[in-house]
């Protein structure tokens, strides 16, 4: 790896960045229920959206809320539980209501909760619910119990009791992110858009990068017809999340509003989202442009048979378009070394770039088009 690129990122770090770029096929970890069904049916928001449910969710309390001796609860939803031998007697039998009778004989509350969670993870929703209800009844102030009880109600399509579970937990831990987030989903699925928005804002106050809250803000503003707010919501999402299908959809939504500050390009077998402003050098931070250049540089370094084509546009100013193209190539060479020089091809146009979004044509005074192929071609630069 050339020394220039090592000054900023190690090889492993750069590979990690590239591997996070979206593939054409949906990555397997994108199992958000609330996103998976968005826009699959051309109907109302309520029919389009279900719940974020199967993705692992870490349950923690905000640090400023943690008292001495209280630890964060790190419980991933996909983790199955193996109960030890001392709990074996509790797990005998098939009727969960019979097992609950052990409570009267002094059964451990954590055993009840763990069994309920175990059943819920295994997909036995109806069987899990009595255990999680009992754990919540015995220790109503435990936000973790409230969270999983809410999930069980959601899994059995009881939105009203699901909401009550989250609200009970939040009464004792007002900054428990999983509870805040799922309460927002509950309001959204119930059609209470303003209430959902309030919850998502509370989530983002604690974690500005929470992807579901960021994305759903855009959907809510879209449903409400607040285009300026929707535009800013998609930008906020893309500031933090460039990978996967949902980043691609956020870009499409943004471009359909006539905003091309972010654009996606097909490069080899990847569709990559770039900050158009950063590539043009118009971002407020030089680091933003450096990030885009590093992504392109690593793409070239990891794909030796790939040619990169950069086409720049500047309305009524061919020389500026040429200068922009050459500047981008120089930045790439500074990051990769001269060995990729023959694989970077430039073109420039003294006219506006015409792009189409949602069948509407737009003319960009300054534009950049990037595409790649795996055929080694000529490196001759041309002016048009």
SULCORZI-V420041 format. One record per residue. N is the residue number from 1. SS is DSSP state (2 for helix, 1 for strand, 0 for the rest). BURIAL is 1 if it has 9 or more other ideal C-beta (glycine too) atoms within 8 Angstrom, else 0. D_FIRST is the distance of its C-alpha to the first C-alpha in Angstrom with 1 decimal. Layout:
BEGIN
N:SS:BURIAL:D_FIRST  N:SS:BURIAL:D_FIRST
END
This chain:
BEGIN
1:0:0:0.0  2:0:0:3.8  3:2:0:6.4  4:2:1:8.4  5:2:1:7.2  6:2:1:7.1  7:0:0:10.7  8:0:0:11.9  9:0:1:10.5  10:0:0:8.8  11:2:0:7.0  12:2:0:10.6  13:2:0:12.2  14:2:1:10.5  15:2:1:11.6  16:2:0:14.9  17:2:1:15.4  18:2:1:15.0  19:2:0:17.2  20:0:0:19.8  21:0:1:20.2  22:0:1:23.6  23:1:0:24.2  24:0:0:27.3  25:0:0:29.1  26:0:0:30.1  27:0:1:28.1  28:0:0:30.5  29:0:0:30.4  30:0:1:32.0  31:0:0:35.5  32:0:1:37.0  33:2:1:40.6  34:2:1:41.0  35:2:1:38.3  36:2:1:38.7  37:0:1:42.0  38:0:1:41.5  39:0:0:42.7  40:0:0:43.4  41:0:0:47.1  42:0:0:48.3  43:0:0:50.6  44:0:0:50.9  45:2:1:48.2  46:2:0:50.1  47:2:0:49.9  48:2:1:46.3  49:0:1:45.1  50:0:0:45.4  51:0:1:43.8  52:0:1:40.5  53:0:1:41.4  54:0:0:39.3  55:0:1:36.0  56:0:0:35.6  57:0:0:36.9  58:0:0:36.5  59:0:1:39.8  60:0:1:39.6  61:0:1:41.7  62:0:1:40.5  63:2:0:40.1  64:2:0:42.9  65:2:1:45.2  66:0:0:44.5  67:0:0:47.4  68:0:0:47.3  69:0:0:47.1  70:0:0:46.0  71:0:0:42.6  72:0:0:40.5  73:0:1:41.2  74:0:0:38.1  75:0:1:39.5  76:0:0:37.4  77:0:1:39.7  78:0:0:38.3  79:0:0:38.8  80:0:0:41.9  81:0:0:44.1  82:0:0:45.7  83:0:1:48.8  84:0:0:50.0  85:2:0:53.2  86:2:0:55.2  87:2:1:54.8  88:2:0:56.0  89:2:0:59.6  90:2:1:58.4  91:2:1:56.6  92:0:0:59.5  93:0:0:61.3  94:0:0:60.3  95:0:0:61.9  96:2:1:59.7  97:2:0:62.8  98:2:0:64.3  99:2:1:61.3  100:2:1:61.6  101:2:0:65.1  102:2:0:63.4  103:2:1:62.6  104:2:0:66.3  105:2:0:66.2  106:0:0:63.4  107:0:1:60.3  108:0:0:57.1  109:2:1:55.8  110:2:0:52.2  111:2:1:53.2  112:2:1:54.7  113:2:1:51.6  114:2:1:49.3  115:2:1:51.5  116:2:1:51.5  117:2:1:47.8  118:2:1:47.4  119:2:1:49.8  120:2:1:48.1  121:2:1:44.7  122:0:0:46.5  123:0:0:47.8  124:0:0:51.4  125:2:1:51.9  126:2:0:55.7  127:2:1:55.8  128:2:1:53.2  129:2:1:55.0  130:2:1:58.0  131:2:1:55.9  132:2:1:53.7  133:2:1:56.8  134:2:1:58.4  135:2:1:55.5  136:2:1:55.5  137:2:0:59.3  138:2:1:59.2  139:0:0:56.5  140:0:1:56.3  141:0:0:54.4  142:0:1:51.3  143:2:1:48.7  144:2:1:46.8  145:2:1:50.0  146:2:1:50.7  147:2:1:47.2  148:2:1:47.7  149:2:1:51.3  150:2:1:50.2  151:2:1:47.8  152:2:1:50.6  153:2:1:52.9  154:2:1:50.3  155:2:1:49.9  156:0:1:53.6  157:0:0:53.8  158:0:0:55.6  159:2:1:54.0  160:2:0:56.8  161:2:0:56.6  162:2:1:52.8  163:2:1:52.9  164:2:0:55.5  165:2:1:53.3  166:2:1:50.4  167:2:1:52.7  168:2:1:54.3  169:2:1:51.0  170:2:1:50.0  171:2:0:53.4  172:2:1:52.2  173:0:1:48.4  174:0:0:48.1  175:0:1:44.3  176:0:1:43.4  177:2:1:40.7  178:2:1:41.4  179:2:1:45.0  180:2:1:44.5  181:2:1:42.1  182:2:1:44.4  183:2:1:47.4  184:2:1:45.7  185:2:1:45.2  186:2:1:48.9  187:2:1:50.1  188:2:1:48.0  189:2:1:49.3  190:0:0:52.8  191:0:0:52.5  192:0:0:52.6  193:2:1:49.9  194:2:0:50.5  195:2:0:50.7  196:2:1:47.4  197:2:1:45.8  198:2:0:47.2  199:2:1:45.7  200:2:1:42.2  201:2:1:42.3  202:2:1:43.2  203:2:1:40.2  204:2:1:37.9  205:2:0:39.5  206:2:1:38.3  207:0:0:34.9  208:0:0:33.9  209:0:0:31.2  210:0:1:33.6  211:2:1:32.8  212:2:1:36.3  213:2:1:38.1  214:2:1:36.0  215:2:1:36.3  216:2:1:40.0  217:2:1:40.8  218:2:1:39.8  219:2:1:42.1  220:2:1:44.9  221:2:1:44.8  222:2:1:44.6  223:2:0:47.7  224:2:0:49.5  225:0:0:48.8  226:0:0:47.2  227:2:0:44.7  228:2:0:43.4  229:2:1:42.7  230:2:1:41.2  231:2:1:38.8  232:2:0:37.6  233:2:1:37.4  234:2:1:34.9  235:2:1:32.8  236:2:1:32.9  237:2:1:31.8  238:2:1:28.9  239:2:0:27.8  240:2:1:27.0  241:0:1:26.6  242:0:1:24.7  243:0:0:24.5  244:2:1:27.2  245:2:0:30.5  246:2:1:31.9  247:2:1:29.4  248:2:1:30.1  249:2:1:33.8  250:2:1:33.5  251:2:1:31.9  252:2:1:34.8  253:2:1:37.3  254:2:1:35.9  255:2:1:35.8  256:2:1:39.3  257:0:1:40.5  258:0:0:39.4  259:0:1:36.4  260:0:1:33.0  261:0:0:31.0  262:1:1:28.9  263:1:1:28.3  264:1:1:26.8  265:1:1:25.2  266:1:0:24.9  267:1:1:21.4  268:0:1:21.4  269:0:0:22.9  270:1:1:22.2  271:1:1:24.3  272:1:1:22.4  273:1:1:24.2  274:1:1:23.3  275:1:1:25.1  276:2:1:26.7  277:2:1:27.7  278:2:1:24.3  279:2:1:22.9  280:0:1:25.9  281:0:0:25.2  282:0:0:28.5  283:0:1:27.5  284:0:0:28.9  285:0:0:25.6  286:2:0:22.6  287:2:0:20.5  288:2:1:21.8  289:2:1:20.3  290:2:1:16.9  291:2:1:17.0  292:2:1:17.9  293:2:1:15.2  294:2:1:12.5  295:2:1:14.3  296:2:1:14.5  297:2:1:10.8  298:2:1:9.9  299:2:1:12.9  300:2:1:11.8  301:2:1:8.5  302:2:0:10.6  303:0:1:13.6  304:0:0:13.3  305:0:0:17.1  306:0:1:17.4  307:1:1:18.7  308:1:1:18.8  309:1:1:22.2  310:1:1:22.9  311:1:1:26.6  312:1:1:28.1  313:1:1:31.7  314:1:1:33.9  315:0:1:37.6  316:0:0:39.6  317:0:0:36.7  318:2:1:34.6  319:2:0:33.1  320:2:0:31.7  321:2:1:30.3  322:2:1:28.6  323:2:0:27.3  324:2:1:25.9  325:2:1:24.1  326:2:1:22.6  327:2:1:21.6  328:2:1:19.6  329:2:1:17.9  330:2:0:17.1  331:2:1:15.6  332:2:1:13.4  333:2:1:12.3  334:2:0:11.8  335:2:1:9.3  336:2:1:7.5  337:0:0:8.7  338:2:0:11.8  339:2:0:11.0  340:2:1:12.1  341:2:0:15.0  342:2:0:17.5  343:2:1:16.9  344:1:1:17.9  345:1:1:21.7  346:1:1:23.9  347:1:1:27.6  348:1:1:29.8  349:1:1:33.4  350:0:1:36.0  351:0:0:37.4  352:0:1:37.0  353:1:1:34.9  354:1:0:37.2  355:1:1:36.1  356:1:0:38.4  357:1:1:38.6  358:0:0:41.5  359:0:0:43.1  360:1:0:43.2  361:1:0:41.7  362:1:1:39.9  363:1:0:39.1  364:1:1:36.1  365:0:0:36.5  366:1:1:32.8  367:1:1:30.6  368:1:1:27.2  369:1:1:27.0  370:1:1:23.7  371:1:0:23.7  372:1:1:21.7  373:1:0:22.7  374:0:0:21.4  375:0:0:23.2  376:0:0:21.7  377:0:0:24.0  378:0:0:24.8  379:0:1:22.8  380:0:0:25.9  381:0:0:26.3  382:1:0:29.8  383:1:0:32.1  384:0:0:34.7
END
